[in-house]
Amino acid sequence: GSEGQALTMHWTLGINKDVVGGVHNLSDADSSDMFYAAAHTGVILDYNTGGQRLLQGHVNPITATAVSQDKKWIVTADTGPDSMMVVWERESGTPVKTFFNPHPYGVHALDIAPKLQYLVTLAAPVPAHDSSAQPGQEGRPGEHTKPAGEQECQSISVWDWPSDRDTPICTAAVGTQDVQTCVLFNAWEPHEIGTNGKRRVFFWTWDVDQPFQFYSPALAPRDFKQRIGDFTQTIFLPDATQAATGTVDGDVVIWDLSLIVDGLSRPDERRAVKIIKLCPEVALNVLMVHIKGRNSPTDGNVVIGAADGAVRFYDYQFRVVAWFEDLNSGSVKSISFERSVEGDEDLELPGATSSVGVEDDFKCPNFLVSTGAALVVHVESRLFYELSPDDRRGRLVLQGLESPVHGLCCDPTQAVVAVCGYSGFLHLWNYNTRSLHLVKTFENKLYPHLLQYSPDGKLLAVGFTNGYCKLLKASDLSEVVSFHRESRDCVIHAVFSHDSSYLALAHADRCVCIYRFAHRFNDKNYAKEWSYCGKHKSHWRPIVGLCFSGPEGEKDKLRLFSLGEDRRLVEYNVKGAEFGGPQIVSPDTIVEQEARPTGCIWYPFGGKGDNQKVLTMNDEYKFKIWNTSNRSCRKTALAPTYGDPITKMMPVYQGSDGEDQFMLYATHEKVLGLIQLPLDGNPNKCMGLIAHPGQISAISVDYQGQYAFTCGGNDLTVNQWLIDPQPVASASITGGSGIEPFVKLLDGGEEGEFFSDMKDYFYYSQIRSQDEETTKARNLDGMIPVTEIPHLMCALGFFPTQLEIKNMTAEVKYSKFGETGEYVDRVGFEDFVRLYVNHRPVFAVGPDQIKQAFEAMNRHEPGLLPRDGENGLLGLLTTRGEKLTLEELEHCFEALVGESAIHRVLDDDVDSLHFAHNILGLADASVNEGGGSQEQSLAIGNSMEGGTKSEWGGTTLALSSAP
């Protein structure tokens, strides 16, 4: 649908630098394109203009790529749950064939046959900790864990991609513990395939619908009187029986048929015949055969890229012909030549001078070299003859990100985005020209983790993993001040006050530190400077959010809020900081009872005159908006349920409110999206897509609200998204008005039994509120008093706690307060439906939740929970939390099991599952596929990933609660 266009990937910065052979030269005389992967996106980059075409659809990082010999077809494959292998047409950038789940964990390596139609793949090995076995995934790989001795073997498959088959034409298990990492077709005998791992090399022969045949030559170090290092890559030499494998020690092992009978191998199988020491102690990462003329395969070279950054050309006897040793760009990961014109035997290439005068001067097409430092260099063969080393370096055509990127922030005044990575770099990119604007490198084991510009754009705060924080001048990145005494732990949040005069940091050790820019000693005679003004350790669980009050606040009353996983929102009076440091304003606001908070932001939106608000998010997919002056919860709204709960959110436009304002949000992993304000739980007012294959470590919006930026931590990429809110606004209109979208979330929808029950109960509530025992004519106005809401919710199978009842009451009471200044004490049916949908839990309470509660009450000690005693079940229920009296408890038991004598119903030790099944009558929570399941799915290019299924089966808790 149209909803995919609200966020469009515009540009991606980064490259999967460790994919060997991952950069492919697509250039020829007319074009200067190259192909590579960045996280889960394939990129066709014109390296002369900087234009990108993005191939989207994978949900995991792309781990294997190949390009056909004629450069017309591109193949990409990934590793992880829901893996895919896709064949793309290079010209249009469209997918022509998709294989879903080609192997259980995805594809480790692949090759495309020179005669086009065949692909060969090696399965990815079972992940070490099997992270893919999350509950709820079909065919969970984690369920059949075998003993270590019989781990699932790796498999090898051949596919005929132009045909209609979705399955391989032949497949075989690789019978070795040595994971095979390299695979290729023999270009001169396509029915032969070579693979190698670290210690074994396999030669396979295959045919359509025939079983694979294979042999693996033995290689004993004593035969060669030397240690043999781990293998890297294997190649077949043209028109010969020879194959060669490189090692991490710089040797090449030659495999060939041999007539000498050794009693180990058959005469028709290759064996190791010699070992050549090419580059002592330097790993040979990339080996390839490059043939110059189409017609004479004998005229060509073996090209080897090594860990010392050099690319060397050899003849087929491994005698060196040419060497490029001054590229100085890092360990070589791939080499790829541009396509030469057919029949052009002599290769008179532009730039290749023929004035050298030597008969056999060295020439080859231009090639690209990619390295482990995330650089791609364009090299022309004539550089071999340049005299000064600087002229032999080649031209840098792509600079990626070489280490995990967790920090990212847009400059609030210009088209610049700052990015920092764990290797110590800080880059300022101009995203309009796509060029590097400024660079700074931090030495001495300083790993930058987080970036934040001050609102006036003059300062850039950099937080480090060791607790340091440096303030830099945004104009030239010179250091203004460094703070490092207050904490030794990683900086996880940094915020500036709206006037840029205060900075607050939260650290991983749960400290909140505050700094201010002011005259020393408050004496106007001194210059203004940044200084430390206090710290608090106000949470006992990690801090998930930190925000200052905005300019809407009362004058001279700047406040800071921190939210922790301990479910407390703590407020600090910052302006009191001049005397004795920032003060905590007590008491704290308890924002949750069961859910875990995941983030908070200052929220001045919605409601005239009512803009002193903080929004908190939790892991049960709820937003809560808190009024900071009287600490009441003004709104609870359902959050988008795509994937994980939301952890980060920010407004897109400055100074907008209501339907013109949109929030950009991100979940902890994968999902980025937009929500249209006001937040009311309407599922049509939001969208989400897969922005990164794993964690999203930071998000930012540019100063004009045109672009969003995200960075993916270990996936080494930063993505730029074009924001167009129109599709979301349209979807919220087409999704129906009034309560229509909310009714669709109910079990059975508008026609369902549940909705008609709601109407009946509501009507009965009106009667009840006017006294049932009368015969007078009733005057029903379609409203019920607020006090009836809890009874109605219980009747519908949602049992709110006292705090939730308080929040619901406050929400109704203050719903018109900003506009009229009056309280509301009656509520109509439509508002009631909205209230129900937004407040009910997204997940049903099942026996598992009861079990977890029992474990917590038992302090996670083994054994059953005792019934009596102050730490027993009854003791805890009558003294802790929202306590019950014994009479109330007996009343509950009578309603549940028809017996009020608790001692007869419960044994001395209470088993949690027995309690859940037999006392509470809970069935195992099943996911209903009814209209009530809030399933939302993500549009990602051409593939769909279902969102988290969540279901509140109103039936699982149908305890009668008629008063």
N, C-alpha and C positions, 0 to 999 in steps of 0.2 A: 504493500500500500504506500500511500504518500508519506507515511510517518517516518520512513527511513531517512528523509531528507532534512529533518530538523537539525541534525549534526552531520556534516559531511567531512570525511577526512580530506584535508587540504594539502598537507605536506607532512612527511615524516622524516625525522632527523635520527639517524642511527643505522646500524647494520649488524646482522648476526655474525659477528667477526670470527667466531670459532667454527663455523660450518666450513669444513675443508672442501674446496672446489665450489664455494658458494657464490662467487662472482663470475658472471658470464658476459663476455664481450659480444654485443649484438651488432657492432658497427660494421659498415662496409664503406665503399667509396662515398655513399650518399648520406649515411646517418652516423651519429655518434652516440648510440644507445648502449647502456649496459643494464644487466638485470642482477638484482640481489634481493635478499630477504631482510626485513627489519621487523623483529618480533613475529607477529602472525600475518604480516602483510608482504606481498611480493611487490617489488618496486622496479619499474622500467624507467631509468633515469637518462635523460639526454645530458651527457656530462659537459657539453659545450654551452647549453642554454640554462641548465638547472631545472628544466621541466620534469615533472614526475607523472607517471601513470601508475595508479595503485591497483593491485590485484587483491581483492578482499574476499574473505569467505572462511579462512581457517580460524579456529578458536584456540589453537595451541601454537607455541612458537614453531616456525618452519625449520625443520632440521635437515632436509635433503632437497636438493634442486638439480635439475638437469635441463639442457637445451639441445634440441635436435641439431644435426650437422648443418642443415640448411638454415638454421636460426629462425625457423618459422613457428616452432612449438616450444612451449616452456612447461616443465613439469615441476610441481611443488608438492611436498608432503610434510606432515607434522607428527609430533610425538605427544601422546597424552590421551585422556579420555575423549571420546567422540572424535577420533582422528580422521583425517581425510587425505586423499591424494587427488590432485586436480591437474588436468592437462589444459593449458590455456593457448589460445591463438595469439601469437605475439602482436600481429598487426592491429587487431581490434581490442586486445586485452580482455577477451571474454572467455569464460570457461567452456570447453567443448566436451569434457568428460570428467565426471567426478566419481571416485571410488570411495564409499564410506567404510570406515573401519577396515582398511586393507589388512591390517594385522592387529592383534589384541591391544597393543600399546602404541601403535603407530609405526612409522617407517624410520629406520636408522640411516639407511643409505640407499641410493637408487641410481640406475643408469638407463640411458635410452639407446636402443640399438641403432647402428648407423643406417640400417635399412628402414628406419622410421617406426614400424608399427609395434615393436616390442619394447616393453619396459621390464626391468628386473628390480626387485626390491628386497632388502634385508629387513627383517622385523626388528623393532626396537626391543632391547632387553627388558625384562621385568624390572620396574623401578625398585631401587634398593629398599625403600620403606613403603612401597606401594601406596603412594599418596592418592592414587586415583580411586581407591576403593572407598569412596564416601558413601554413606548410606543413601539409598534412594536412587542409585544408578542401576539401570538394567544390567543384568549379567555382571554383577559385581565381581571384578577380578580377585578381590581380596578374600572371597569366601572359601575358595578351595586352596588354602595355603598348604603347599606340599612340604614335607620335610626337606631340609636343605639339600639332601642328596639328590632329590628328583625334582629340581626346579624345572619349570616349563622350558623346553629348548627354544632357541631362536629358529625362525624358519626363513626360507628363501622362496620367492615366488616370481613367476614370469607372467606378464599380462599382455594381452593383445588389445591395445586401447581403442583402435578405431572400430572394433567389432561391438556387438551389443552385449557381450558378456560383462557381468559385474564381478565375476569371480576370476581368479587366475587360471591360465590354461595349464600350468603345472606348478606344484609347490612341493617342498621337501623340508624335513627338519634338519637342522645343522647339528650333527652329532658331536658336539664338543662343548666344554665349559668355556672355551676361549671365544668371547663375543666377537663376531665378525663385524668389522667396521668399514670395510671398503669393498665395493662390488663393481665389476665392469664386464661388458661384453668384449669378446675378442673381435675386433673390427674386421678381421680377415676370415673369421670362421664364426659367424654370429651364433651358432648353436653351442659355442663354448663360452663359459662364464668363469671369471676368476674372482675369488673373494679372499680376504685375509683378516685375521685378528692380530693380536699382539704376538702370538707364538705359532700360529698354524696358518698355512696357506691351503686353500681348497681349489681344485679345478673341477668344474661341473660340466656335464653335457646334457642337453635337454632336447625334447622335440614335442610337438603339439600332442597333448594327451598321452604322452609317454612318461614313465617315472624318470626322475632325475638320476643320472649316474654320476658318481663323484669319486675322486681319490685325493688324498692329502699326503704329499710327500713328507717323509720323516727327515728331520734335519738334526744331526747330532753334532754338538760343538766339537767332539773329539775328532770327527772326520776332518775338520778344518783347523784343528789345533788353535782355536780362538773362541772367545765368548761371542755369542751373536745377540745383538740388542733386539728390543721389541720391533716388530714390523710396523711400517706406516702405510705404504700404498703399493699396489701391484700393477704392472703394465704388461701387455703382450707386445712383442717386437714384430714388425710387419713381415709378412710372407716368410716367417721362419717358425720353427717349433719352439723358439725361446720365449720365456717370460722372465720378468725381473721384479724383485721386491726390494724396496728401500727400508732402512732401519733407522732407529733413533741414534745410532752411533755413527752414522755417516757411511755405512757399508751398503753395497747392493748385492743381493743374492741372485745368481742367475740359475734359472730352472731350464732343463733341456732334456730331450730324450737321450738315452745313452745306451750303447751296445754292451757296455761292461756288465757282466752278470754279477749282481751283488747279493742276490738271494733275498732282497727286501722288496724290490719293486719290479713291476712287469716292464718288458721292453717298450710297451706303448705308453708308458706313463713317464711324465717328467720327473726329474729329481734334481737336487742341488748339485750343479757341476762346478761352480766356482763362486768365490766371494771377492768382490772388488772394493778396495777401500777408496772411496771418492773424496769425502770431506771428513777427516778424522774428528770424532767427537761432536759433530754437528748433525742434528736430526734432519733427515731428508723428508720434509712434510709432504711435498707434492711431486709426483712423477707423472709425466705424460709424454706421449709421442706426438710430435707435430710434423705432418707431412707437407712438404713444400708444393710439389706438383701433384695434381690429381692423379695423373696417369702412372707415375713412377713412384710407388711407395718407398722404393729404396732411397730416394732422395729426401731425407728428412732428418730430424734430430730427436734425441731424447732430451726433454727439458725438465730440469729439476729445480724446485724451489726449496730453499733450506731455512733452518731456524736462525741462521746468522743474517737473514735478510737478503741473501744473494739469489739471483736466478742464473743458472749456468746451462749452456747448450752443449750436448755431447753427440758424437756419432753413435751408430748402433753397437760399436765395440767399446763404448764408454770412454772415448778419447775426447778431451775437451775441445770445443770449437770456438765458443764465445762465452763471455761471462759479464754479468752486470752486478758488480759488487758494491756499487756506491748508491744504491737506492735508499739505504739507511732509514727504512720506514717500519722496521719490525719484522718479526718472524713471518715468513711467507705462508699464506693459507690457500691461495688459489692463483692460477695463471690462466689467462684466456686470451686467445688470439682473435683479431678481427678477421672477417671472412674475406679471403682474397678472391679476385675475379676469376671465373673459370678460364682454363686454358692459358692463363697468364703465367707461363713457366718461369720467366726470368724475374717476375715480380719487380718491375720498375716502379717502386712505390713513390708517391710524392714524398720528398724529403730524403729519399735514399740517393745519395750522390753517387754518380758512376765515375767520379774523377779519382777514385783511390788508386785505380790503375793496377790493382792486383787481380789476377784472373779469378781466383776463388774467394773474392772478398765476401764477408758474411752479410747475408741479408735475411730478414724475415718480416712478416707483417707486424704492424704495431700490436702490442699486447698490454693487457691490464694485469697488475699484480695487486692482490689484496693481502693485508697483513693482520697479525694479532693485535696490532695497535689501532684497529678499526680505521685504517687508511687504505685508499685505493689509488694506485699510481699508474699513470699512462706512460708507456715506454716505447720509444721508436728504435728500430734496430741500429740506426746510424749513431746513436749515443755511444755504441761500443767503441767508435773511433774518436770520440771527443777526448781532448787531452787533459783538461782540468777536471778533477773529481766532481766539482759543483755542476759542471755541464752534463755529467753522466747520471744525474739523480732521477730524471724523469719528472713528469708533471703531476702534482697532486690533484685528483679530480673529485675525490669524495673524502670528507672527514667525518667519521662517525663518533660515537661516544665509547671510550675504551673501558669504562668501569661503571659499576652500578650508579644510576642517577636517581637520587631521592629528593633533590631540591630543585624547585622550579618556581619562578614568579615573573609576572609581567610588569614592566615599567609602567607606572600610572600616568606618564606624560608623553610617551613616544612608542614607536613600533619596535620595541626591543624586548626580548625575553631572556631572562637569566637562567642558566642551567649549571648545576654543579655535580661532580661525581667523586666517588671514593678514591680515585687515584690522585685527588688533590686539585683537580682543575675547576675553574669557574669561567664559564664562557658567556659572553653576552652576544646573542644572535640578533641581527636585524631581520625580522621575518618577512619584510616586504622584498628586500633584495636577496634574502636567503644567504647572507654573508656573515662571517664572524666579525663582530664589531670590536670587542675587547676580550682579552684573555688574562687570567691571573692564575698562578699556580701556588698552592700552599705547600710548604716543606714541613719537615720535622713531624712526620706521622700525624698530620692534621687531616682528618677526613671530613669534608663538608657534607652535612646531612640535610640542611634546610635553608631556604632563602626567603626573605621577606623585605619588600620595598616599603619605605615609609610613605604615607599617603601623599606627601608633597613631592615625592620622587627624588629627593636629594640624597637619601641614604639607602644602602642595601645592607640588611643584617644577614650575617652568615652564621648559622649554628653548626657546631661540630660534634662528632660522636664522643669526644672526650669532655664535653661540657663547656668548651670555650664558646664565646660568641664574639664576633668581630663586626664592628660597624664600618662600612666602607663608603667612600664618596661615590655616588652612582655615576658621576661624570668620568672619572678616570680610575676607579677601583683602588684609590689610595686609602690606607687605613686611617680612620679617625680615632678609634679607641678599641681596646680589646678587653673583654671581661672574662676572667677565668678562675676567680677565687671561689665563686659561690657553689659550684657543683662539679663533680667529676664525671657525671653521667650525661649521656647523649641528650642534646636539645631536641625536644619533640614538638614543641609549639612555640611560635614567636608572633607577637602581635604589637602593633603600634597604636597609640591612641589617635583619635581622628585629627588632632592638631600636630601630630608627629613629635610631641614633646615627652611622651612616656613610651617605654618599651617594656613588655612583660614576656618572660620566657617560662616555659614549663620543661622540666627535665625528666628523664626516665626514672630518677630516684624520687619522684613525686614532689619535687620542690617547685614553688612558684617564686621567681625572682623579678623584682621591679627596678627599673632604672629610669632616671629622668634627666632632661636637658634643661639646666637652669643655672642661675648665678650661684657660685659657691657661697655657702653659708647664707644664702638668700640676700647677699650683699650686692647691690647694683654696681659697686665699683669693680667687681670682678667680672671677667668675661664669662659668657655662658659656656657650660661644658656638660658632657654626659657623666653621670655618677650613679653609683649603686645606692638604692634607697631602701632596700629591705627584702626579706624573703620569708616565706611561710611553707611549712610542710603540713598542708591542711587536709590531705587525703591519705587514706591507708590502702588504696588500690590505685592502679595507674590513672594518670590524668588523660582524659580523652578530648577535652575541649577547653579553649581559653578565648575570652573575648572582652573587649572594652565596651563601655556604653558609647553610643554615638553622639553626634552633634545635636540630636533631638533632645538630649538629656537636659536636666535642670542645670542652669549656669553654675559654674564652680563646683559641680558635683560630679567628678569623673569616677566611674566605678569599673571594677574589673571583676569578671566572673570566671571561675574555673569549675569544670565538671569532671567527676571521677567515676571509675567503674564501681566505686563504693556507693553509687546512686545519690550522691550529694552535690548540689549546686552551691558553691561557696561564693559569697560576695565580699569584695574588699573595697574599702573606701580609700581611694588612692590619694585624693587631695590632702587627706590628713597625714600624708606621708612626710610632710615637711617637719613634723614634730614626732619623732619616735617611730617613723616608718608607717607603712600602710596598715590599716586596722581591718580585722575581719569583722564584718557586720553580722552579728548573730541574730536569730539562729540560722542554720543552713536550711536550704529547701530540700526536702526529700523528694526526688523526682520520680522514683520508681520503687516498686516493692519486689517485683520478681525479675523484670527485664534488666538487661545490662545497658547502660547508656553508651552511645558510640560517638557522640559529638555534640557541639553546641555552637550557635552563632547569635550575634546581636540581631534582633529582628524588629525593626521599626515600622513594619508594614501593616496595612489593614487597620481600620478603626481610627476615626478622627480623634485627635486628642489622646488616643491610647497608644502611645508608641514607645513606652518604656518596657520593652519586652525582650526576653531571651527565648530562643527556640532550642529545644533539646531533641535528639533523635535516639532511638534505642534499637536493640536487636530483635524486637518483636514487630518491626515495621510500623512504628508509630512516630509521629511528630507531636511534641507537646509545646505549647506556647505559654510562657509564664510571665505574668505581670510582675515587674520587679518591685513596684512600690508596696503592694500588699501580698505578694508571694502566692497569688492564687493562679491556678491553671486555667487560662482563658480558652484553650482550645486543645482538643486531641484529635488528630487527623491520621487517617490511614496513609502510609508512605508507599511509594512504588515497590512492588514485590518482585522485581526482576533480580534473580540471583541473591547476593548477600544483602544484609541491611546497609543503609546509607551511613557513611562515616564522614563525608566531607560535603559541604554545600556553600555556595556563595551566589549573591545576586548578579545578574548579567548586566543590568543597565543601572547607571547612576541616576538617582533622583526620580526613578519611576515607582509607581505603586499600583496595586490592583491588577487588572487583567493585562496591563502593559508591562508588568514586571515578570521576569522569569528567573527561576533558580537553576543554576547548573549544579548537578550533584554527582558524586561518585561513590560506589560501594568499595569495600576493602579490596575486592578483587574483580577484575574484568569490566564492570559496567559503568558507563558514563551516560548521563541523560539530562533532560530538561523537565521542569515542572512549571506550569503556569500558576501564578498566584490568583486569588487568595487560596491558601492551602485548605481544602475542605474535604479531602479524601476521594474526590471524583477521579476514578482511574483513567478517564479519557484525557485528563489534563497533563499527562506526562508521557515521556517516551524514554527508551533506554537502548543502548547498543553495546557491543563488545568493543572496548577501546584498547584493551591490552590483554594478552593471554593470561597474565597472572596479576600480581599486586598493582594497584594504582597508588603510587606513593605521594603524588601531589597534583593539584589541579589549579588552574589560574585562568582569569578572563582578561583579555586585553583592554586597554584604556577606552576603546570606543564601543565595547560590547559586540565586536564583530567576530572575534575568534576565541575559542577555548583552547587551552594547552593542557596536555596530561603527560606525566612521565611514569615509566613502568619499572623503576628500580632495577632488578636484575635482568630485565629484558633489553637493557641498553638503548631504549628508544624514547624519544619525545615526539608526541603527535600533535599536530595543529588541526583544529576542527573549525569549519565555517559554521557559524550559528545562524539558523534561519527559523525563528520561532513560529512562522506562519502555519506550518503543518500541525503543530501542537494546538495552536489557537483554533484552527479549523476542526481538528478532531474533537475538541471539547464542545464545539457547537453541534457537529453532526452526531455526537454521542448521546444527544438528548438533553432536555432541560429539566429543571425541577428535580424530582427525586428519581427520575427514570434510570440514570446511571447507577444509583445506589441500590435500586430494587433488583437490577441485574446481578448484583453481587450476592443476593440472598439465595438460599437453597431453593431451586425450582423457579426462580425469577418471578415475574409478575403473575403468571398463571398458577404458581405453585401453592401448595397447601400452607407452607410456612407464612407466605405473605398474607393469605386470607386469615390465618390465625392471628397475625399481628393486628389486622384491622378489628377482628372480633375482640381481642383482649383490650385494645385501645378504647373501643366503644364501651366495653364493660367497665373499664377504669373510670370513664366519665360518669357512668351511673353510680358507681361505688363512691366516687368522691362527693356525690350529692346525697349520700345516705340511701341505702338500699331499702330501708324498712318503711318507705312512705308510699302513699297512693296518689299524692298530688301529681299534677302534670309536670313533667320535667322540661327544663329549658337547656338543651345541650348546645354548646357553642363550638363544638369541635376542639376544645382545649382540655387539657388535664393539668392539675396542679403539679408543680415540680416534685412534690413529696411522693407522688404516685410512681415516678420513674423507676426507682429501685425494684418495686414489686413487679412492674411490667417486664423489666429486664430479666428477673428471675424466672418469670413465667415462660420467657422465650429461651430459657436454657443458658443465659449468660449470668453468672453470679458475681456481681461486682463486690470488691472489698469496700470497707468503710471509706478508704482514701479515694477509691474510684468513684464512689457515690458523691463524695465531697467535690471531686473534680467535675463530675457531670453537673452537679447543682450549680457550681460556680460558673461553668461554661454557659448554662442557660441564663443564670441570673445577670451576668455581665454582657450578654450577647448584643444588647442595644445601648449599653452604657455610654460608649464613646459618642454616639450620635444624639441620644435623647437625655443622657444623664439620669435615666431611670432604670430601676431594676426590673427584670422580667421574672414572674413567678408562675406563669402558665405556659404550656408548650403544645403546639399543634402536631398533627399526625406526621406531616412531612419532616418537620424538624426532629421528631422522635425517630423516624427511620434513619435519618442522617446520623443522629446520636448513636443509635444502635450499631450501625455499620462501622463507624469510626472507633467506637470504644471496645467492641467485642474483641476477644483475643484472636489473632490470626491463626494460631495453632490450637487444635483441640487439646484438652487435658486428657491424657490417656494414662494407663497403668505405669508407663515409663516415668512420667512426671511425678506420680505419687511415689514411685520407688526412689527417685532422686531426692524428693523431699524427706523421705524416711532416712535416707543415708545422711543427709545434712543434719537431721535431728539427732541421729546417732553419732554425730561428729565423725562420720566416715570410718567408724570402727567396725570390724567384722561382727557378725551375729545379728540377732533380731533386736528390735526396739522394745524395751520393757513397757508394760502398760502403766504401772504405778510409779510413784516416786517423783521428785521434782523435775528430774530429767527424763521421765517417762512420757509416753504419748499424752496422757491426760494432764499431767503436770504442765507440759509445754503449752497445750491448747488453752489451759485456764490461766496461765500467768504471762505468756509471751505474746508479742505482736498484738494483733487485734484480738484481745482475749475474749473467751466465752465463759459464762458461768456454768456450773455443773448442770443447773436446771436446763439451760439452753442446749447443752450437749445432749442431755437425756431426751429433750424434745426432738433434736435432730435424729437420734438413733431410732426413736419411735417412728418418725416419718420414713426413715430409710428401710428399717427391717422389721418394724412393727413390735419392737421390744425396747422398753426404755431402760431396763436394767443393764447398764454397760458391762458389768462384770460377767453377765451371762453370755453376752454376745462376743466379747473379746477374750482371748487367752491371756495368760500372764505375759507372754512375749508375743508381739504383734508382727505378723509377716506382711510386708508391704503389698505384695501382689494379691494375697488373700483379701486384704483390706480393700484394695482397689476393685477387685472383681466382685466380691460377695457382699461388702458393706455399701460401697459407693455405687456398685452396679455399672462400672465403666467397662465398655467393650474395648478391645484393642482398636486404637484410632486407625481407621482406614481412610484413605483419601477418596472422598466422593468425587465423582466426575460431574456432579450436578452444576446448576447455574451458580451455586454458592462458592465453587472453588475459585479462588482469586488467581487464576492462572493468567500470567501475562507472558508473552513470548517476545523475544528480541528479534529485530530485523537486522541481520548483518549481511550485507551484500546478498548472496544467494543462499545462505544457509540459515537454518533456524535453530536456536537453542532454547529449549523450554525454560521458562523462569521457575523459581522455586514453587512447587505446588503447596498451597496452604489451604487448610480447610478447617472451618469451625463447624463440626457436625453438631447442629443444635440438638441432635437427638442423644448424643452420648451422655448428656448429663440431665436427662429429663426427670429431675426430681420434682415432685409436685410441691409447689410452694404457695398454694393458695392460703392466704392468711386465715 
